[in-house]
C-alpha cells in the first residue's frame, strides 16, 4: 500500500476524463461496479451527475465508496 494516487482515464457521457485515486479506492470502485453489474464508467457517470458541482469527482467517488461500505454493515 503506497497511498499514492494513481491517475486513470474514465469516459463520462462520451468524454474522457482523468481521475486520481489510491489503488485501494480503484479496487473498491471496480468491486462495487461488479456487484452492481455495471461498467465502472457507468458508475462514475452516476456519481458525476449526482455530486455537488463544487466537489471534485475523485472526492465524490471516495465518499461514494465509503458510504457504500458503511451501508453494507
C-alpha positions as CSV (number, residue, x, y, z in Angstrom):
1,X,0.0,0.0,0.0
2,X,1.8,3.1,-1.2
3,X,-1.0,5.6,-0.6
4,X,-0.1,7.5,-3.7
5,X,-2.9,8.3,-6.1
6,X,-3.0,6.6,-9.5
7,X,-4.4,8.5,-12.4
8,X,-6.7,6.6,-14.7
9,X,-9.0,7.6,-17.5
10,X,-12.7,7.3,-17.5
11,X,-15.3,8.0,-20.1
12,X,-18.3,10.1,-18.9
13,X,-21.0,10.8,-21.4
14,X,-18.6,10.2,-24.3
15,X,-15.9,12.4,-22.9
16,X,-12.6,11.2,-21.5
17,X,-11.5,12.5,-18.1
18,X,-8.8,11.5,-15.7
19,X,-9.3,10.7,-12.0
20,X,-6.6,10.2,-9.4
21,X,-7.4,7.7,-6.7
22,X,-5.3,5.5,-4.4
23,X,-5.1,1.9,-5.6
24,X,-7.3,0.6,-2.8
25,X,-10.1,3.0,-3.9
26,X,-9.7,1.8,-7.5
27,X,-10.1,-1.8,-6.4
28,X,-13.1,-1.0,-4.2
29,X,-14.6,1.1,-7.1
30,X,-14.3,-1.8,-9.5
31,X,-15.7,-4.2,-6.9
32,X,-18.8,-2.1,-6.4
33,X,-19.3,-1.7,-10.2
34,X,-19.1,-5.5,-10.5
35,X,-21.5,-6.0,-7.6
36,X,-24.0,-3.6,-9.3
37,X,-23.3,-5.4,-12.6
38,X,-22.5,-2.2,-14.5
39,X,-19.3,-0.9,-16.1
40,X,-17.1,1.4,-14.0
41,X,-17.7,4.2,-16.5
42,X,-21.4,4.0,-15.9
43,X,-21.0,4.1,-12.1
44,X,-18.6,7.0,-12.4
45,X,-21.2,8.8,-14.6
46,X,-23.9,8.2,-12.0
47,X,-21.7,9.7,-9.3
48,X,-20.7,12.6,-11.5
49,X,-24.3,13.7,-12.2
50,X,-25.3,13.4,-8.5
51,X,-22.3,15.3,-7.0
52,X,-22.2,18.9,-5.8
53,X,-20.6,21.0,-8.6
54,X,-18.1,22.2,-6.0
55,X,-17.0,18.7,-5.1
56,X,-14.3,17.1,-7.3
57,X,-15.1,13.8,-9.0
58,X,-12.3,11.9,-7.2
59,X,-13.6,13.2,-3.8
60,X,-17.2,12.2,-4.8
61,X,-16.0,8.7,-5.7
62,X,-14.2,8.3,-2.4
63,X,-17.2,9.4,-0.4
64,X,-19.5,7.1,-2.5
65,X,-17.2,4.2,-1.8
66,X,-17.1,5.0,2.0
67,X,-20.9,5.3,2.1
68,X,-21.3,2.0,0.1
69,X,-19.3,0.0,2.6
70,X,-20.8,1.7,5.6
71,X,-24.3,0.7,4.3
72,X,-23.2,-2.9,3.9
73,X,-22.7,-3.2,7.7
